[in-house]
Amino acid sequence: MLCEWLQLINLDVEIKMVENTLDDPRQRKPDITKAKELLGWEPKVKLKDGLPLMEENFCLRLGVDKMDLWIKLFKR
């Protein structure tokens, strides 16, 4: 999924595949059925449209440019 996100926001980075850690979640796609049933909530923005908006918002709030944002997010 991360690879898809990076492609959507056109970030030019090298992707290195590594083994999962023992505490790594197995399911990455949350089930929003409860939110639909209890709250009547459904997503209004598709992932491919929302990620660039999220990226822009994070950059503005953190006062960083696009590349610095992703370096901060993935540097551990």
mmCIF file of the N, C-alpha and C atoms, coordinates in Angstrom:
data_MODEL
# 
_entry.id   MODEL 
# 
loop_
_atom_site.group_PDB 
_atom_site.id 
_atom_site.type_symbol 
_atom_site.label_atom_id 
_atom_site.label_alt_id 
_atom_site.label_comp_id 
_atom_site.label_asym_id 
_atom_site.label_entity_id 
_atom_site.label_seq_id 
_atom_site.pdbx_PDB_ins_code 
_atom_site.Cartn_x 
_atom_site.Cartn_y 
_atom_site.Cartn_z 
_atom_site.occupancy 
_atom_site.B_iso_or_equiv 
_atom_site.pdbx_formal_charge 
_atom_site.auth_seq_id 
_atom_site.auth_comp_id 
_atom_site.auth_asym_id 
_atom_site.auth_atom_id 
_atom_site.pdbx_PDB_model_num 
ATOM 1   N N  . MET A 1 1  ? 0.816   -1.186 0.000  1.00 0.00 ? 1  MET A N  1 
ATOM 2   C CA . MET A 1 1  ? 0.000   0.000  0.000  1.00 0.00 ? 1  MET A CA 1 
ATOM 3   C C  . MET A 1 1  ? 0.869   1.264  0.000  1.00 0.00 ? 1  MET A C  1 
ATOM 4   N N  . LEU A 1 2  ? 1.951   1.248  0.743  1.00 0.00 ? 2  LEU A N  1 
ATOM 5   C CA . LEU A 1 2  ? 2.835   2.409  0.770  1.00 0.00 ? 2  LEU A CA 1 
ATOM 6   C C  . LEU A 1 2  ? 3.347   2.724  -0.625 1.00 0.00 ? 2  LEU A C  1 
ATOM 7   N N  . CYS A 1 3  ? 3.687   1.702  -1.382 1.00 0.00 ? 3  CYS A N  1 
ATOM 8   C CA . CYS A 1 3  ? 4.165   1.912  -2.753 1.00 0.00 ? 3  CYS A CA 1 
ATOM 9   C C  . CYS A 1 3  ? 3.114   2.647  -3.573 1.00 0.00 ? 3  CYS A C  1 
ATOM 10  N N  . GLU A 1 4  ? 1.850   2.263  -3.405 1.00 0.00 ? 4  GLU A N  1 
ATOM 11  C CA . GLU A 1 4  ? 0.761   2.926  -4.126 1.00 0.00 ? 4  GLU A CA 1 
ATOM 12  C C  . GLU A 1 4  ? 0.672   4.390  -3.722 1.00 0.00 ? 4  GLU A C  1 
ATOM 13  N N  . TRP A 1 5  ? 0.794   4.670  -2.418 1.00 0.00 ? 5  TRP A N  1 
ATOM 14  C CA . TRP A 1 5  ? 0.719   6.048  -1.943 1.00 0.00 ? 5  TRP A CA 1 
ATOM 15  C C  . TRP A 1 5  ? 1.839   6.883  -2.542 1.00 0.00 ? 5  TRP A C  1 
ATOM 16  N N  . LEU A 1 6  ? 3.052   6.340  -2.542 1.00 0.00 ? 6  LEU A N  1 
ATOM 17  C CA . LEU A 1 6  ? 4.179   7.088  -3.074 1.00 0.00 ? 6  LEU A CA 1 
ATOM 18  C C  . LEU A 1 6  ? 4.003   7.376  -4.556 1.00 0.00 ? 6  LEU A C  1 
ATOM 19  N N  . GLN A 1 7  ? 3.425   6.421  -5.277 1.00 0.00 ? 7  GLN A N  1 
ATOM 20  C CA . GLN A 1 7  ? 3.163   6.649  -6.695 1.00 0.00 ? 7  GLN A CA 1 
ATOM 21  C C  . GLN A 1 7  ? 2.096   7.715  -6.886 1.00 0.00 ? 7  GLN A C  1 
ATOM 22  N N  . LEU A 1 8  ? 1.077   7.721  -6.032 1.00 0.00 ? 8  LEU A N  1 
ATOM 23  C CA . LEU A 1 8  ? -0.003  8.694  -6.155 1.00 0.00 ? 8  LEU A CA 1 
ATOM 24  C C  . LEU A 1 8  ? 0.477   10.120 -5.943 1.00 0.00 ? 8  LEU A C  1 
ATOM 25  N N  . ILE A 1 9  ? 1.415   10.301 -5.032 1.00 0.00 ? 9  ILE A N  1 
ATOM 26  C CA . ILE A 1 9  ? 1.896   11.653 -4.769 1.00 0.00 ? 9  ILE A CA 1 
ATOM 27  C C  . ILE A 1 9  ? 3.167   11.977 -5.551 1.00 0.00 ? 9  ILE A C  1 
ATOM 28  N N  . ASN A 1 10 ? 3.550   11.076 -6.436 1.00 0.00 ? 10 ASN A N  1 
ATOM 29  C CA . ASN A 1 10 ? 4.703   11.284 -7.318 1.00 0.00 ? 10 ASN A CA 1 
ATOM 30  C C  . ASN A 1 10 ? 5.988   11.570 -6.554 1.00 0.00 ? 10 ASN A C  1 
ATOM 31  N N  . LEU A 1 11 ? 6.211   10.847 -5.474 1.00 0.00 ? 11 LEU A N  1 
ATOM 32  C CA . LEU A 1 11 ? 7.439   11.021 -4.716 1.00 0.00 ? 11 LEU A CA 1 
ATOM 33  C C  . LEU A 1 11 ? 8.493   10.077 -5.268 1.00 0.00 ? 11 LEU A C  1 
ATOM 34  N N  . ASP A 1 12 ? 9.603   10.614 -5.653 1.00 0.00 ? 12 ASP A N  1 
ATOM 35  C CA . ASP A 1 12 ? 10.675  9.831  -6.247 1.00 0.00 ? 12 ASP A CA 1 
ATOM 36  C C  . ASP A 1 12 ? 11.611  9.336  -5.153 1.00 0.00 ? 12 ASP A C  1 
ATOM 37  N N  . VAL A 1 13 ? 11.344  8.138  -4.651 1.00 0.00 ? 13 VAL A N  1 
ATOM 38  C CA . VAL A 1 13 ? 12.172  7.556  -3.600 1.00 0.00 ? 13 VAL A CA 1 
ATOM 39  C C  . VAL A 1 13 ? 12.472  6.106  -3.950 1.00 0.00 ? 13 VAL A C  1 
ATOM 40  N N  . GLU A 1 14 ? 13.540  5.607  -3.384 1.00 0.00 ? 14 GLU A N  1 
ATOM 41  C CA . GLU A 1 14 ? 13.862  4.198  -3.563 1.00 0.00 ? 14 GLU A CA 1 
ATOM 42  C C  . GLU A 1 14 ? 13.055  3.396  -2.547 1.00 0.00 ? 14 GLU A C  1 
ATOM 43  N N  . ILE A 1 15 ? 12.398  2.351  -2.999 1.00 0.00 ? 15 ILE A N  1 
ATOM 44  C CA . ILE A 1 15 ? 11.600  1.516  -2.112 1.00 0.00 ? 15 ILE A CA 1 
ATOM 45  C C  . ILE A 1 15 ? 12.386  0.255  -1.798 1.00 0.00 ? 15 ILE A C  1 
ATOM 46  N N  . LYS A 1 16 ? 12.598  0.020  -0.512 1.00 0.00 ? 16 LYS A N  1 
ATOM 47  C CA . LYS A 1 16 ? 13.354  -1.143 -0.060 1.00 0.00 ? 16 LYS A CA 1 
ATOM 48  C C  . LYS A 1 16 ? 12.400  -2.047 0.714  1.00 0.00 ? 16 LYS A C  1 
ATOM 49  N N  . MET A 1 17 ? 12.196  -3.250 0.233  1.00 0.00 ? 17 MET A N  1 
ATOM 50  C CA . MET A 1 17 ? 11.306  -4.199 0.892  1.00 0.00 ? 17 MET A CA 1 
ATOM 51  C C  . MET A 1 17 ? 12.064  -4.930 1.994  1.00 0.00 ? 17 MET A C  1 
ATOM 52  N N  . VAL A 1 18 ? 11.485  -4.985 3.183  1.00 0.00 ? 18 VAL A N  1 
ATOM 53  C CA . VAL A 1 18 ? 12.084  -5.686 4.315  1.00 0.00 ? 18 VAL A CA 1 
ATOM 54  C C  . VAL A 1 18 ? 11.028  -6.561 4.973  1.00 0.00 ? 18 VAL A C  1 
ATOM 55  N N  . GLU A 1 19 ? 11.476  -7.519 5.772  1.00 0.00 ? 19 GLU A N  1 
ATOM 56  C CA . GLU A 1 19 ? 10.558  -8.404 6.487  1.00 0.00 ? 19 GLU A CA 1 
ATOM 57  C C  . GLU A 1 19 ? 9.768   -7.610 7.522  1.00 0.00 ? 19 GLU A C  1 
ATOM 58  N N  . ASN A 1 20 ? 8.526   -8.022 7.754  1.00 0.00 ? 20 ASN A N  1 
ATOM 59  C CA . ASN A 1 20 ? 7.709   -7.392 8.781  1.00 0.00 ? 20 ASN A CA 1 
ATOM 60  C C  . ASN A 1 20 ? 8.257   -7.712 10.165 1.00 0.00 ? 20 ASN A C  1 
ATOM 61  N N  . THR A 1 21 ? 8.013   -6.800 11.096 1.00 0.00 ? 21 THR A N  1 
ATOM 62  C CA . THR A 1 21 ? 8.357   -7.072 12.487 1.00 0.00 ? 21 THR A CA 1 
ATOM 63  C C  . THR A 1 21 ? 7.237   -7.918 13.090 1.00 0.00 ? 21 THR A C  1 
ATOM 64  N N  . LEU A 1 22 ? 7.485   -8.522 14.232 1.00 0.00 ? 22 LEU A N  1 
ATOM 65  C CA . LEU A 1 22 ? 6.490   -9.384 14.865 1.00 0.00 ? 22 LEU A CA 1 
ATOM 66  C C  . LEU A 1 22 ? 5.214   -8.630 15.238 1.00 0.00 ? 22 LEU A C  1 
ATOM 67  N N  . ASP A 1 23 ? 5.341   -7.349 15.572 1.00 0.00 ? 23 ASP A N  1 
ATOM 68  C CA . ASP A 1 23 ? 4.167   -6.580 15.975 1.00 0.00 ? 23 ASP A CA 1 
ATOM 69  C C  . ASP A 1 23 ? 3.507   -5.832 14.808 1.00 0.00 ? 23 ASP A C  1 
ATOM 70  N N  . ASP A 1 24 ? 3.938   -6.106 13.600 1.00 0.00 ? 24 ASP A N  1 
ATOM 71  C CA . ASP A 1 24 ? 3.378   -5.433 12.428 1.00 0.00 ? 24 ASP A CA 1 
ATOM 72  C C  . ASP A 1 24 ? 1.944   -5.912 12.182 1.00 0.00 ? 24 ASP A C  1 
ATOM 73  N N  . PRO A 1 25 ? 0.983   -4.979 12.003 1.00 0.00 ? 25 PRO A N  1 
ATOM 74  C CA . PRO A 1 25 ? -0.394  -5.405 11.768 1.00 0.00 ? 25 PRO A CA 1 
ATOM 75  C C  . PRO A 1 25 ? -0.537  -6.188 10.470 1.00 0.00 ? 25 PRO A C  1 
ATOM 76  N N  . ARG A 1 26 ? -1.373  -7.197 10.486 1.00 0.00 ? 26 ARG A N  1 
ATOM 77  C CA . ARG A 1 26 ? -1.577  -8.046 9.312  1.00 0.00 ? 26 ARG A CA 1 
ATOM 78  C C  . ARG A 1 26 ? -2.580  -7.410 8.333  1.00 0.00 ? 26 ARG A C  1 
ATOM 79  N N  . GLN A 1 27 ? -3.566  -6.705 8.865  1.00 0.00 ? 27 GLN A N  1 
ATOM 80  C CA . GLN A 1 27 ? -4.588  -6.109 8.007  1.00 0.00 ? 27 GLN A CA 1 
ATOM 81  C C  . GLN A 1 27 ? -4.351  -4.613 7.918  1.00 0.00 ? 27 GLN A C  1 
ATOM 82  N N  . ARG A 1 28 ? -4.253  -4.109 6.710  1.00 0.00 ? 28 ARG A N  1 
ATOM 83  C CA . ARG A 1 28 ? -3.970  -2.696 6.512  1.00 0.00 ? 28 ARG A CA 1 
ATOM 84  C C  . ARG A 1 28 ? -5.178  -1.916 5.981  1.00 0.00 ? 28 ARG A C  1 
ATOM 85  N N  . LYS A 1 29 ? -6.225  -2.621 5.657  1.00 0.00 ? 29 LYS A N  1 
ATOM 86  C CA . LYS A 1 29 ? -7.403  -1.947 5.119  1.00 0.00 ? 29 LYS A CA 1 
ATOM 87  C C  . LYS A 1 29 ? -8.525  -2.027 6.162  1.00 0.00 ? 29 LYS A C  1 
ATOM 88  N N  . PRO A 1 30 ? -8.724  -0.938 6.904  1.00 0.00 ? 30 PRO A N  1 
ATOM 89  C CA . PRO A 1 30 ? -9.733  -0.981 7.957  1.00 0.00 ? 30 PRO A CA 1 
ATOM 90  C C  . PRO A 1 30 ? -11.135 -1.225 7.406  1.00 0.00 ? 30 PRO A C  1 
ATOM 91  N N  . ASP A 1 31 ? -11.949 -1.871 8.211  1.00 0.00 ? 31 ASP A N  1 
ATOM 92  C CA . ASP A 1 31 ? -13.347 -2.112 7.865  1.00 0.00 ? 31 ASP A CA 1 
ATOM 93  C C  . ASP A 1 31 ? -14.169 -0.952 8.430  1.00 0.00 ? 31 ASP A C  1 
ATOM 94  N N  . ILE A 1 32 ? -14.808 -0.189 7.561  1.00 0.00 ? 32 ILE A N  1 
ATOM 95  C CA . ILE A 1 32 ? -15.559 0.982  8.010  1.00 0.00 ? 32 ILE A CA 1 
ATOM 96  C C  . ILE A 1 32 ? -17.055 0.697  8.135  1.00 0.00 ? 32 ILE A C  1 
ATOM 97  N N  . THR A 1 33 ? -17.419 -0.573 8.166  1.00 0.00 ? 33 THR A N  1 
ATOM 98  C CA . THR A 1 33 ? -18.826 -0.963 8.267  1.00 0.00 ? 33 THR A CA 1 
ATOM 99  C C  . THR A 1 33 ? -19.498 -0.345 9.487  1.00 0.00 ? 33 THR A C  1 
ATOM 100 N N  . LYS A 1 34 ? -18.825 -0.390 10.640 1.00 0.00 ? 34 LYS A N  1 
ATOM 101 C CA . LYS A 1 34 ? -19.409 0.163  11.864 1.00 0.00 ? 34 LYS A CA 1 
ATOM 102 C C  . LYS A 1 34 ? -19.655 1.665  11.736 1.00 0.00 ? 34 LYS A C  1 
ATOM 103 N N  . ALA A 1 35 ? -18.729 2.374  11.141 1.00 0.00 ? 35 ALA A N  1 
ATOM 104 C CA . ALA A 1 35 ? -18.897 3.814  10.955 1.00 0.00 ? 35 ALA A CA 1 
ATOM 105 C C  . ALA A 1 35 ? -20.099 4.094  10.052 1.00 0.00 ? 35 ALA A C  1 
ATOM 106 N N  . LYS A 1 36 ? -20.271 3.280  9.032  1.00 0.00 ? 36 LYS A N  1 
ATOM 107 C CA . LYS A 1 36 ? -21.423 3.441  8.146  1.00 0.00 ? 36 LYS A CA 1 
ATOM 108 C C  . LYS A 1 36 ? -22.725 3.168  8.888  1.00 0.00 ? 36 LYS A C  1 
ATOM 109 N N  . GLU A 1 37 ? -22.748 2.053  9.635  1.00 0.00 ? 37 GLU A N  1 
ATOM 110 C CA . GLU A 1 37 ? -23.977 1.635  10.321 1.00 0.00 ? 37 GLU A CA 1 
ATOM 111 C C  . GLU A 1 37 ? -24.350 2.559  11.477 1.00 0.00 ? 37 GLU A C  1 
ATOM 112 N N  . LEU A 1 38 ? -23.387 2.876  12.332 1.00 0.00 ? 38 LEU A N  1 
ATOM 113 C CA . LEU A 1 38 ? -23.684 3.646  13.536 1.00 0.00 ? 38 LEU A CA 1 
ATOM 114 C C  . LEU A 1 38 ? -23.737 5.152  13.311 1.00 0.00 ? 38 LEU A C  1 
ATOM 115 N N  . LEU A 1 39 ? -22.905 5.648  12.429 1.00 0.00 ? 39 LEU A N  1 
ATOM 116 C CA . LEU A 1 39 ? -22.795 7.095  12.238 1.00 0.00 ? 39 LEU A CA 1 
ATOM 117 C C  . LEU A 1 39 ? -23.324 7.586  10.898 1.00 0.00 ? 39 LEU A C  1 
ATOM 118 N N  . GLY A 1 40 ? -23.588 6.650  9.993  1.00 0.00 ? 40 GLY A N  1 
ATOM 119 C CA . GLY A 1 40 ? -24.000 7.048  8.647  1.00 0.00 ? 40 GLY A CA 1 
ATOM 120 C C  . GLY A 1 40 ? -22.870 7.705  7.877  1.00 0.00 ? 40 GLY A C  1 
ATOM 121 N N  . TRP A 1 41 ? -21.629 7.384  8.251  1.00 0.00 ? 41 TRP A N  1 
ATOM 122 C CA . TRP A 1 41 ? -20.450 7.999  7.634  1.00 0.00 ? 41 TRP A CA 1 
ATOM 123 C C  . TRP A 1 41 ? -19.928 7.155  6.487  1.00 0.00 ? 41 TRP A C  1 
ATOM 124 N N  . GLU A 1 42 ? -19.561 7.826  5.424  1.00 0.00 ? 42 GLU A N  1 
ATOM 125 C CA . GLU A 1 42 ? -18.873 7.187  4.295  1.00 0.00 ? 42 GLU A CA 1 
ATOM 126 C C  . GLU A 1 42 ? -17.813 8.147  3.786  1.00 0.00 ? 42 GLU A C  1 
ATOM 127 N N  . PRO A 1 43 ? -16.710 7.621  3.284  1.00 0.00 ? 43 PRO A N  1 
ATOM 128 C CA . PRO A 1 43 ? -15.671 8.504  2.724  1.00 0.00 ? 43 PRO A CA 1 
ATOM 129 C C  . PRO A 1 43 ? -16.229 9.328  1.569  1.00 0.00 ? 43 PRO A C  1 
ATOM 130 N N  . LYS A 1 44 ? -15.815 10.590 1.507  1.00 0.00 ? 44 LYS A N  1 
ATOM 131 C CA . LYS A 1 44 ? -16.262 11.468 0.424  1.00 0.00 ? 44 LYS A CA 1 
ATOM 132 C C  . LYS A 1 44 ? -15.155 11.703 -0.602 1.00 0.00 ? 44 LYS A C  1 
ATOM 133 N N  . VAL A 1 45 ? -13.937 11.401 -0.214 1.00 0.00 ? 45 VAL A N  1 
ATOM 134 C CA . VAL A 1 45 ? -12.782 11.658 -1.074 1.00 0.00 ? 45 VAL A CA 1 
ATOM 135 C C  . VAL A 1 45 ? -12.062 10.341 -1.330 1.00 0.00 ? 45 VAL A C  1 
ATOM 136 N N  . LYS A 1 46 ? -11.763 10.063 -2.585 1.00 0.00 ? 46 LYS A N  1 
ATOM 137 C CA . LYS A 1 46 ? -11.015 8.846  -2.923 1.00 0.00 ? 46 LYS A CA 1 
ATOM 138 C C  . LYS A 1 46 ? -9.558  9.012  -2.498 1.00 0.00 ? 46 LYS A C  1 
ATOM 139 N N  . LEU A 1 47 ? -8.923  7.884  -2.171 1.00 0.00 ? 47 LEU A N  1 
ATOM 140 C CA . LEU A 1 47 ? -7.540  7.897  -1.718 1.00 0.00 ? 47 LEU A CA 1 
ATOM 141 C C  . LEU A 1 47 ? -6.633  8.651  -2.687 1.00 0.00 ? 47 LEU A C  1 
ATOM 142 N N  . LYS A 1 48 ? -6.784  8.381  -3.976 1.00 0.00 ? 48 LYS A N  1 
ATOM 143 C CA . LYS A 1 48 ? -5.891  9.007  -4.955 1.00 0.00 ? 48 LYS A CA 1 
ATOM 144 C C  . LYS A 1 48 ? -6.078  10.524 -5.022 1.00 0.00 ? 48 LYS A C  1 
ATOM 145 N N  . ASP A 1 49 ? -7.245  11.003 -4.621 1.00 0.00 ? 49 ASP A N  1 
ATOM 146 C CA . ASP A 1 49 ? -7.499  12.448 -4.591 1.00 0.00 ? 49 ASP A CA 1 
ATOM 147 C C  . ASP A 1 49 ? -7.127  13.059 -3.245 1.00 0.00 ? 49 ASP A C  1 
ATOM 148 N N  . GLY A 1 50 ? -7.293  12.283 -2.178 1.00 0.00 ? 50 GLY A N  1 
ATOM 149 C CA . GLY A 1 50 ? -7.063  12.797 -0.833 1.00 0.00 ? 50 GLY A CA 1 
ATOM 150 C C  . GLY A 1 50 ? -5.614  12.848 -0.400 1.00 0.00 ? 50 GLY A C  1 
ATOM 151 N N  . LEU A 1 51 ? -4.792  11.915 -0.866 1.00 0.00 ? 51 LEU A N  1 
ATOM 152 C CA . LEU A 1 51 ? -3.389  11.902 -0.429 1.00 0.00 ? 51 LEU A CA 1 
ATOM 153 C C  . LEU A 1 51 ? -2.627  13.177 -0.783 1.00 0.00 ? 51 LEU A C  1 
ATOM 154 N N  . PRO A 1 52 ? -2.759  13.684 -2.006 1.00 0.00 ? 52 PRO A N  1 
ATOM 155 C CA . PRO A 1 52 ? -2.064  14.944 -2.295 1.00 0.00 ? 52 PRO A CA 1 
ATOM 156 C C  . PRO A 1 52 ? -2.563  16.100 -1.421 1.00 0.00 ? 52 PRO A C  1 
ATOM 157 N N  . LEU A 1 53 ? -3.856  16.104 -1.078 1.00 0.00 ? 53 LEU A N  1 
ATOM 158 C CA . LEU A 1 53 ? -4.402  17.142 -0.204 1.00 0.00 ? 53 LEU A CA 1 
ATOM 159 C C  . LEU A 1 53 ? -3.828  17.009 1.200  1.00 0.00 ? 53 LEU A C  1 
ATOM 160 N N  . MET A 1 54 ? -3.730  15.768 1.691  1.00 0.00 ? 54 MET A N  1 
ATOM 161 C CA . MET A 1 54 ? -3.154  15.512 3.006  1.00 0.00 ? 54 MET A CA 1 
ATOM 162 C C  . MET A 1 54 ? -1.687  15.954 3.039  1.00 0.00 ? 54 MET A C  1 
ATOM 163 N N  . GLU A 1 55 ? -0.976  15.612 1.987  1.00 0.00 ? 55 GLU A N  1 
ATOM 164 C CA . GLU A 1 55 ? 0.436   15.979 1.901  1.00 0.00 ? 55 GLU A CA 1 
ATOM 165 C C  . GLU A 1 55 ? 0.600   17.498 1.943  1.00 0.00 ? 55 GLU A C  1 
ATOM 166 N N  . GLU A 1 56 ? -0.199  18.199 1.175  1.00 0.00 ? 56 GLU A N  1 
ATOM 167 C CA . GLU A 1 56 ? -0.136  19.665 1.141  1.00 0.00 ? 56 GLU A CA 1 
ATOM 168 C C  . GLU A 1 56 ? -0.457  20.243 2.522  1.00 0.00 ? 56 GLU A C  1 
ATOM 169 N N  . ASN A 1 57 ? -1.485  19.705 3.167  1.00 0.00 ? 57 ASN A N  1 
ATOM 170 C CA . ASN A 1 57 ? -1.876  20.170 4.495  1.00 0.00 ? 57 ASN A CA 1 
ATOM 171 C C  . ASN A 1 57 ? -0.765  19.948 5.510  1.00 0.00 ? 57 ASN A C  1 
ATOM 172 N N  . PHE A 1 58 ? -0.157  18.770 5.506  1.00 0.00 ? 58 PHE A N  1 
ATOM 173 C CA . PHE A 1 58 ? 0.939   18.480 6.436  1.00 0.00 ? 58 PHE A CA 1 
ATOM 174 C C  . PHE A 1 58 ? 2.104   19.439 6.206  1.00 0.00 ? 58 PHE A C  1 
ATOM 175 N N  . CYS A 1 59 ? 2.446   19.664 4.951  1.00 0.00 ? 59 CYS A N  1 
ATOM 176 C CA . CYS A 1 59 ? 3.564   20.564 4.647  1.00 0.00 ? 59 CYS A CA 1 
ATOM 177 C C  . CYS A 1 59 ? 3.292   21.967 5.178  1.00 0.00 ? 59 CYS A C  1 
ATOM 178 N N  . LEU A 1 60 ? 2.074   22.449 4.983  1.00 0.00 ? 60 LEU A N  1 
ATOM 179 C CA . LEU A 1 60 ? 1.715   23.790 5.468  1.00 0.00 ? 60 LEU A CA 1 
ATOM 180 C C  . LEU A 1 60 ? 1.767   23.843 6.997  1.00 0.00 ? 60 LEU A C  1 
ATOM 181 N N  . ARG A 1 61 ? 1.212   22.850 7.653  1.00 0.00 ? 61 ARG A N  1 
ATOM 182 C CA . ARG A 1 61 ? 1.160   22.859 9.115  1.00 0.00 ? 61 ARG A CA 1 
ATOM 183 C C  . ARG A 1 61 ? 2.530   22.673 9.750  1.00 0.00 ? 61 ARG A C  1 
ATOM 184 N N  . LEU A 1 62 ? 3.395   21.897 9.101  1.00 0.00 ? 62 LEU A N  1 
ATOM 185 C CA . LEU A 1 62 ? 4.727   21.651 9.650  1.00 0.00 ? 62 LEU A CA 1 
ATOM 186 C C  . LEU A 1 62 ? 5.771   22.643 9.152  1.00 0.00 ? 62 LEU A C  1 
ATOM 187 N N  . GLY A 1 63 ? 5.412   23.429 8.144  1.00 0.00 ? 63 GLY A N  1 
ATOM 188 C CA . GLY A 1 63 ? 6.346   24.407 7.604  1.00 0.00 ? 63 GLY A CA 1 
ATOM 189 C C  . GLY A 1 63 ? 7.527   23.783 6.901  1.00 0.00 ? 63 GLY A C  1 
ATOM 190 N N  . VAL A 1 64 ? 7.275   22.671 6.167  1.00 0.00 ? 64 VAL A N  1 
ATOM 191 C CA . VAL A 1 64 ? 8.351   21.983 5.449  1.00 0.00 ? 64 VAL A CA 1 
ATOM 192 C C  . VAL A 1 64 ? 7.953   21.798 3.986  1.00 0.00 ? 64 VAL A C  1 
ATOM 193 N N  . ASP A 1 65 ? 8.949   21.516 3.148  1.00 0.00 ? 65 ASP A N  1 
ATOM 194 C CA . ASP A 1 65 ? 8.613   21.218 1.756  1.00 0.00 ? 65 ASP A CA 1 
ATOM 195 C C  . ASP A 1 65 ? 8.301   19.726 1.622  1.00 0.00 ? 65 ASP A C  1 
ATOM 196 N N  . LYS A 1 66 ? 7.863   19.335 0.439  1.00 0.00 ? 66 LYS A N  1 
ATOM 197 C CA . LYS A 1 66 ? 7.391   17.965 0.192  1.00 0.00 ? 66 LYS A CA 1 
ATOM 198 C C  . LYS A 1 66 ? 8.427   16.901 0.562  1.00 0.00 ? 66 LYS A C  1 
ATOM 199 N N  . MET A 1 67 ? 9.644   17.045 0.110  1.00 0.00 ? 67 MET A N  1 
ATOM 200 C CA . MET A 1 67 ? 10.658  16.016 0.371  1.00 0.00 ? 67 MET A CA 1 
ATOM 201 C C  . MET A 1 67 ? 10.994  15.955 1.847  1.00 0.00 ? 67 MET A C  1 
ATOM 202 N N  . ASP A 1 68 ? 11.107  17.109 2.525  1.00 0.00 ? 68 ASP A N  1 
ATOM 203 C CA . ASP A 1 68 ? 11.406  17.108 3.948  1.00 0.00 ? 68 ASP A CA 1 
ATOM 204 C C  . ASP A 1 68 ? 10.290  16.438 4.751  1.00 0.00 ? 68 ASP A C  1 
ATOM 205 N N  . LEU A 1 69 ? 9.057   16.608 4.314  1.00 0.00 ? 69 LEU A N  1 
ATOM 206 C CA . LEU A 1 69 ? 7.933   15.966 4.989  1.00 0.00 ? 69 LEU A CA 1 
ATOM 207 C C  . LEU A 1 69 ? 8.112   14.458 5.000  1.00 0.00 ? 69 LEU A C  1 
ATOM 208 N N  . TRP A 1 70 ? 8.380   13.880 3.840  1.00 0.00 ? 70 TRP A N  1 
ATOM 209 C CA . TRP A 1 70 ? 8.493   12.427 3.742  1.00 0.00 ? 70 TRP A CA 1 
ATOM 210 C C  . TRP A 1 70 ? 9.740   11.902 4.425  1.00 0.00 ? 70 TRP A C  1 
ATOM 211 N N  . ILE A 1 71 ? 10.801  12.682 4.431  1.00 0.00 ? 71 ILE A N  1 
ATOM 212 C CA . ILE A 1 71 ? 12.007  12.280 5.162  1.00 0.00 ? 71 ILE A CA 1 
ATOM 213 C C  . ILE A 1 71 ? 11.684  12.207 6.649  1.00 0.00 ? 71 ILE A C  1 
ATOM 214 N N  . LYS A 1 72 ? 10.944  13.207 7.161  1.00 0.00 ? 72 LYS A N  1 
ATOM 215 C CA . LYS A 1 72 ? 10.585  13.209 8.589  1.00 0.00 ? 72 LYS A CA 1 
ATOM 216 C C  . LYS A 1 72 ? 9.649   12.046 8.916  1.00 0.00 ? 72 LYS A C  1 
ATOM 217 N N  . LEU A 1 73 ? 8.719   11.740 8.048  1.00 0.00 ? 73 LEU A N  1 
ATOM 218 C CA . LEU A 1 73 ? 7.759   10.688 8.321  1.00 0.00 ? 73 LEU A CA 1 
ATOM 219 C C  . LEU A 1 73 ? 8.397   9.309  8.336  1.00 0.00 ? 73 LEU A C  1 
ATOM 220 N N  . PHE A 1 74 ? 9.369   9.076  7.473  1.00 0.00 ? 74 PHE A N  1 
ATOM 221 C CA . PHE A 1 74 ? 9.923   7.734  7.347  1.00 0.00 ? 74 PHE A CA 1 
ATOM 222 C C  . PHE A 1 74 ? 11.277  7.546  8.008  1.00 0.00 ? 74 PHE A C  1 
ATOM 223 N N  . LYS A 1 75 ? 11.838  8.602  8.570  1.00 0.00 ? 75 LYS A N  1 
ATOM 224 C CA . LYS A 1 75 ? 13.125  8.490  9.270  1.00 0.00 ? 75 LYS A CA 1 
ATOM 225 C C  . LYS A 1 75 ? 12.857  7.925  10.663 1.00 0.00 ? 75 LYS A C  1 
ATOM 226 N N  . ARG A 1 76 ? 13.527  6.858  10.988 1.00 0.00 ? 76 ARG A N  1 
ATOM 227 C CA . ARG A 1 76 ? 13.336  6.217  12.308 1.00 0.00 ? 76 ARG A CA 1 
ATOM 228 C C  . ARG A 1 76 ? 14.648  5.916  12.938 1.00 0.00 ? 76 ARG A C  1 
# 
